[in-house]
Amino acid sequence: MFVNHCHVFPPNMKANGTLDILIETMKACGIERAVAFAPFEEWTPPSIGDPNMWLAEELPSYPEVVGFACINPLSRNSVKKLEEAWRRGLLGVKLHPPIQRFRVNDREAYGFYSKAQELGVILDFHMGVHGWRLMEYRPLLLDDVAYTFPDLKIIVEHVGGRGLYNEALALLLDKRNVYAGISSCLNERTHKAWYIGARKVEELVHLIGEDRLIYGTDFPYNGVKEIRYDLKTIRELNLSSTGKEKILGGNLERLLRR
């Protein structure tokens, strides 16, 4: 298995979210490889320095882990930060509009999106209710981005969650460069706002095919128990064994190679 969407931190930021704990969690769940996101710059204490460079420097000790940067596309020198992260081996970028406070289709971000398309960088967007102005990060705003940059690789996390699933679905139906991030949306008990459930995952495969769904753990906000629940749910879906394998790593592997 090759999973997406793992948040990692230096020990003094989040003791249960270190790379070592991630590796332990992966082993306990039978996961061979994982994508890990650098901490958000907005959350990182000055003593850590650049969180993207912290992750890049740690990765040689963790060959099972592929690194993604966290960059606010409206931040100063965001394109240079993206280029440097790419040079240092970070193959994607996690974007979280409610935390980073940017409007998804702000034209000031288009230079960043253009460079990401040029480099082949994956942009992994949080999409789901998260305590900020919904009109700034609703999934349909990504339609502008996906249309303007048709070769840009975009993942819509949580598939918009319970509240914005239909908008995310419309985007997925219309734009083939957009992928559905199946993360923290299968367990209603632990993630009520982002829950879409097993039947909607089956619906997604029926409507857009099996090649654009990517499972993510949302580590460390989900631990071994929650991740095992997700994996069991996916394995019990009314899908082909090939489709399940694609959700659990095949699609992510292919997207990284494109």
ZAZAGU-120396 format. One record per residue (C-alpha): x, y, z; residue number from 1; residue in three letters. Coordinates in Angstrom, 2 decimals. Layout:
((X Y Z) NUM "ALA")
...
# end
This chain:
((0.00 0.00 0.00) 1 "MET")
((1.05 3.56 -0.77) 2 "PHE")
((-1.00 6.18 1.07) 3 "VAL")
((-1.31 9.93 0.86) 4 "ASN")
((-2.01 12.71 3.36) 5 "HIS")
((0.22 12.21 6.40) 6 "CYS")
((1.11 15.31 8.42) 7 "HIS")
((4.50 15.11 10.13) 8 "VAL")
((6.20 17.37 12.67) 9 "PHE")
((9.43 17.79 14.60) 10 "PRO")
((9.08 16.22 18.09) 11 "PRO")
((8.85 19.61 19.82) 12 "ASN")
((5.86 20.56 17.65) 13 "MET")
((3.76 17.38 17.90) 14 "LYS")
((5.21 14.40 19.73) 15 "ALA")
((2.69 11.93 18.30) 16 "ASN")
((3.21 13.17 14.74) 17 "GLY")
((6.90 12.51 14.14) 18 "THR")
((8.33 10.62 11.21) 19 "LEU")
((9.30 7.79 13.56) 20 "ASP")
((5.71 7.47 14.81) 21 "ILE")
((4.49 7.58 11.21) 22 "LEU")
((6.74 4.64 10.33) 23 "ILE")
((5.46 2.69 13.35) 24 "GLU")
((1.87 3.44 12.32) 25 "THR")
((2.54 2.35 8.74) 26 "MET")
((4.01 -0.97 9.90) 27 "LYS")
((1.05 -1.59 12.21) 28 "ALA")
((-1.35 -1.03 9.31) 29 "CYS")
((0.55 -2.92 6.61) 30 "GLY")
((1.43 0.25 4.66) 31 "ILE")
((4.66 0.17 2.65) 32 "GLU")
((4.96 3.81 1.53) 33 "ARG")
((3.41 7.16 2.40) 34 "ALA")
((3.33 10.81 1.37) 35 "VAL")
((4.13 13.15 4.26) 36 "ALA")
((3.38 16.87 4.37) 37 "PHE")
((5.74 19.40 5.92) 38 "ALA")
((4.25 21.43 8.79) 39 "PRO")
((2.40 24.61 7.93) 40 "PHE")
((4.69 27.61 8.10) 41 "GLU")
((1.92 29.40 10.00) 42 "GLU")
((2.26 26.85 12.82) 43 "TRP")
((6.04 26.37 12.82) 44 "THR")
((8.09 28.03 15.58) 45 "PRO")
((11.07 30.13 14.41) 46 "PRO")
((13.46 27.69 16.09) 47 "SER")
((12.58 25.07 13.45) 48 "ILE")
((13.35 27.33 10.51) 49 "GLY")
((11.83 26.58 7.12) 50 "ASP")
((9.50 23.58 7.63) 51 "PRO")
((9.95 22.44 4.04) 52 "ASN")
((13.72 22.32 4.38) 53 "MET")
((13.32 20.52 7.72) 54 "TRP")
((11.35 17.77 5.98) 55 "LEU")
((13.74 17.61 3.01) 56 "ALA")
((16.68 17.14 5.38) 57 "GLU")
((14.89 14.36 7.29) 58 "GLU")
((13.72 12.32 4.29) 59 "LEU")
((17.00 10.52 3.42) 60 "PRO")
((16.59 8.60 6.70) 61 "SER")
((13.06 7.53 5.73) 62 "TYR")
((13.09 5.90 2.27) 63 "PRO")
((9.47 4.78 2.73) 64 "GLU")
((8.31 8.41 2.75) 65 "VAL")
((7.71 10.82 -0.15) 66 "VAL")
((7.72 14.48 0.91) 67 "GLY")
((5.31 17.26 0.02) 68 "PHE")
((5.96 20.90 0.91) 69 "ALA")
((3.46 23.27 2.51) 70 "CYS")
((3.50 26.67 0.80) 71 "ILE")
((1.01 29.51 0.81) 72 "ASN")
((0.73 30.46 -2.89) 73 "PRO")
((0.19 34.10 -1.93) 74 "LEU")
((3.24 34.27 0.32) 75 "SER")
((6.30 36.26 -0.58) 76 "ARG")
((8.55 34.39 -3.03) 77 "ASN")
((6.11 31.47 -3.20) 78 "SER")
((7.36 30.46 -6.68) 79 "VAL")
((10.98 30.45 -5.50) 80 "LYS")
((9.96 28.41 -2.46) 81 "LYS")
((8.25 25.92 -4.78) 82 "LEU")
((11.30 25.65 -7.02) 83 "GLU")
((13.58 25.10 -4.03) 84 "GLU")
((11.26 22.48 -2.52) 85 "ALA")
((11.19 20.66 -5.87) 86 "TRP")
((15.00 20.75 -6.11) 87 "ARG")
((15.18 19.27 -2.63) 88 "ARG")
((12.99 16.34 -3.62) 89 "GLY")
((9.54 17.43 -2.40) 90 "LEU")
((7.19 16.28 -5.16) 91 "LEU")
((3.96 18.01 -4.19) 92 "GLY")
((2.48 20.80 -2.11) 93 "VAL")
((-0.20 20.68 0.55) 94 "LYS")
((-2.47 23.74 0.43) 95 "LEU")
((-4.93 24.56 3.19) 96 "HIS")
((-6.86 27.75 2.38) 97 "PRO")
((-8.56 28.12 5.81) 98 "PRO")
((-5.22 27.90 7.63) 99 "ILE")
((-3.17 29.79 5.06) 100 "GLN")
((-5.92 32.35 4.45) 101 "ARG")
((-6.00 32.54 0.67) 102 "PHE")
((-8.80 32.44 -1.87) 103 "ARG")
((-8.40 29.38 -4.07) 104 "VAL")
((-8.83 31.17 -7.41) 105 "ASN")
((-7.06 34.41 -6.47) 106 "ASP")
((-5.25 35.54 -9.62) 107 "ARG")
((-2.23 36.40 -7.48) 108 "GLU")
((-1.76 32.63 -7.00) 109 "ALA")
((-1.72 31.85 -10.72) 110 "TYR")
((2.05 32.29 -11.06) 111 "GLY")
((2.46 29.62 -8.39) 112 "PHE")
((-0.04 27.32 -10.10) 113 "TYR")
((1.70 27.84 -13.44) 114 "SER")
((5.06 26.86 -12.00) 115 "LYS")
((3.53 23.80 -10.33) 116 "ALA")
((2.09 22.73 -13.68) 117 "GLN")
((5.46 23.29 -15.38) 118 "GLU")
((7.33 21.20 -12.79) 119 "LEU")
((4.69 18.46 -12.59) 120 "GLY")
((4.11 19.15 -8.90) 121 "VAL")
((0.95 17.71 -7.30) 122 "ILE")
((-1.20 20.29 -5.48) 123 "LEU")
((-3.16 18.73 -2.64) 124 "ASP")
((-5.98 21.06 -1.52) 125 "PHE")
((-7.91 20.82 1.73) 126 "HIS")
((-11.59 21.05 0.77) 127 "MET")
((-14.13 20.79 3.56) 128 "GLY")
((-15.63 22.99 6.26) 129 "VAL")
((-12.80 24.24 8.47) 130 "HIS")
((-13.85 27.40 10.27) 131 "GLY")
((-13.15 30.08 7.67) 132 "TRP")
((-15.20 31.88 4.99) 133 "ARG")
((-16.57 29.08 2.81) 134 "LEU")
((-16.80 31.34 -0.23) 135 "MET")
((-13.00 31.56 -0.24) 136 "GLU")
((-12.37 27.82 -0.54) 137 "TYR")
((-15.47 26.07 -1.82) 138 "ARG")
((-14.59 23.31 -4.32) 139 "PRO")
((-16.12 25.03 -7.35) 140 "LEU")
((-13.46 27.76 -7.09) 141 "LEU")
((-10.98 25.11 -8.20) 142 "LEU")
((-12.83 24.91 -11.52) 143 "ASP")
((-11.11 28.17 -12.55) 144 "ASP")
((-7.73 26.72 -11.61) 145 "VAL")
((-8.24 23.31 -13.25) 146 "ALA")
((-9.56 24.96 -16.44) 147 "TYR")
((-6.74 27.50 -16.69) 148 "THR")
((-4.07 24.88 -15.96) 149 "PHE")
((-5.34 21.68 -17.59) 150 "PRO")
((-2.12 19.76 -16.93) 151 "ASP")
((-1.94 20.73 -13.26) 152 "LEU")
((-2.38 17.72 -10.96) 153 "LYS")
((-4.97 18.61 -8.29) 154 "ILE")
((-6.23 16.52 -5.37) 155 "ILE")
((-9.45 17.60 -3.65) 156 "VAL")
((-9.17 16.31 -0.11) 157 "GLU")
((-12.10 14.89 1.85) 158 "HIS")
((-14.00 15.18 -1.47) 159 "VAL")
((-15.39 18.39 0.02) 160 "GLY")
((-16.77 16.58 3.07) 161 "GLY")
((-20.43 16.12 3.90) 162 "ARG")
((-21.35 19.75 3.24) 163 "GLY")
((-19.55 20.33 -0.06) 164 "LEU")
((-19.45 16.86 -1.60) 165 "TYR")
((-21.77 17.75 -4.49) 166 "ASN")
((-19.58 20.69 -5.50) 167 "GLU")
((-16.51 18.47 -5.42) 168 "ALA")
((-18.36 15.84 -7.44) 169 "LEU")
((-19.29 18.40 -10.12) 170 "ALA")
((-15.63 19.41 -10.35) 171 "LEU")
((-14.50 15.78 -10.61) 172 "LEU")
((-17.07 15.04 -13.31) 173 "LEU")
((-15.93 18.00 -15.40) 174 "ASP")
((-12.16 18.16 -14.94) 175 "LYS")
((-10.03 15.07 -15.52) 176 "ARG")
((-6.94 16.64 -13.93) 177 "ASN")
((-8.72 16.65 -10.54) 178 "VAL")
((-8.48 13.67 -8.17) 179 "TYR")
((-10.62 12.70 -5.16) 180 "ALA")
((-8.73 12.55 -1.88) 181 "GLY")
((-10.38 9.88 0.28) 182 "ILE")
((-9.15 11.10 3.66) 183 "SER")
((-11.01 11.36 6.98) 184 "SER")
((-14.31 10.85 5.18) 185 "CYS")
((-15.17 7.21 5.89) 186 "LEU")
((-15.76 7.23 9.65) 187 "ASN")
((-18.84 9.15 10.77) 188 "GLU")
((-17.99 8.73 14.45) 189 "ARG")
((-14.62 10.48 14.21) 190 "THR")
((-15.21 12.94 11.35) 191 "HIS")
((-18.84 13.99 11.18) 192 "LYS")
((-18.26 17.10 9.07) 193 "ALA")
((-16.07 15.37 6.46) 194 "TRP")
((-17.94 12.05 6.36) 195 "TYR")
((-19.19 10.98 2.96) 196 "ILE")
((-19.26 7.21 3.57) 197 "GLY")
((-18.62 4.04 1.62) 198 "ALA")
((-21.59 4.35 -0.73) 199 "ARG")
((-20.40 7.72 -2.04) 200 "LYS")
((-16.95 6.29 -2.69) 201 "VAL")
((-18.64 3.60 -4.77) 202 "GLU")
((-20.67 6.34 -6.46) 203 "GLU")
((-17.47 8.20 -7.32) 204 "LEU")
((-16.03 5.13 -9.01) 205 "VAL")
((-19.30 4.64 -10.92) 206 "HIS")
((-19.30 8.27 -12.10) 207 "LEU")
((-15.64 9.12 -12.71) 208 "ILE")
((-13.98 5.71 -12.90) 209 "GLY")
((-11.49 4.01 -10.61) 210 "GLU")
((-8.38 5.91 -11.71) 211 "ASP")
((-8.86 9.18 -9.80) 212 "ARG")
((-9.43 8.18 -6.16) 213 "LEU")
((-6.54 8.34 -3.70) 214 "ILE")
((-6.66 7.19 -0.08) 215 "TYR")
((-4.97 9.29 2.60) 216 "GLY")
((-4.58 8.55 6.31) 217 "THR")
((-4.69 12.08 7.77) 218 "ASP")
((-2.02 10.93 10.25) 219 "PHE")
((-1.58 11.80 13.15) 220 "PRO")
((-5.17 13.03 13.47) 221 "TYR")
((-6.03 9.43 12.66) 222 "ASN")
((-4.04 6.73 14.43) 223 "GLY")
((-3.70 2.98 13.94) 224 "VAL")
((-7.28 2.24 15.00) 225 "LYS")
((-8.85 4.80 12.67) 226 "GLU")
((-6.60 3.93 9.72) 227 "ILE")
((-7.36 0.21 10.08) 228 "ARG")
((-11.07 1.09 10.07) 229 "TYR")
((-10.60 3.03 6.82) 230 "ASP")
((-8.67 0.22 5.20) 231 "LEU")
((-11.29 -2.34 6.21) 232 "LYS")
((-14.02 -0.10 4.79) 233 "THR")
((-12.22 0.26 1.47) 234 "ILE")
((-11.55 -3.47 1.22) 235 "ARG")
((-15.26 -4.15 1.74) 236 "GLU")
((-16.42 -1.75 -0.98) 237 "LEU")
((-18.46 -3.20 -3.83) 238 "ASN")
((-15.62 -2.59 -6.28) 239 "LEU")
((-13.21 -4.73 -8.24) 240 "SER")
((-10.02 -5.83 -6.52) 241 "SER")
((-8.12 -3.76 -9.09) 242 "THR")
((-10.15 -0.68 -8.19) 243 "GLY")
((-9.39 -1.11 -4.50) 244 "LYS")
((-5.68 -1.52 -5.25) 245 "GLU")
((-5.75 1.71 -7.23) 246 "LYS")
((-7.38 3.61 -4.36) 247 "ILE")
((-4.82 2.16 -1.93) 248 "LEU")
((-1.76 3.24 -3.86) 249 "GLY")
((-1.90 2.52 -7.56) 250 "GLY")
((-3.39 5.88 -8.53) 251 "ASN")
((-0.99 7.82 -6.30) 252 "LEU")
((1.99 5.97 -7.73) 253 "GLU")
((0.87 6.71 -11.27) 254 "ARG")
((0.18 10.38 -10.50) 255 "LEU")
((3.67 10.83 -9.09) 256 "LEU")
((5.20 9.30 -12.22) 257 "ARG")
((3.28 11.45 -14.70) 258 "ARG")
# end
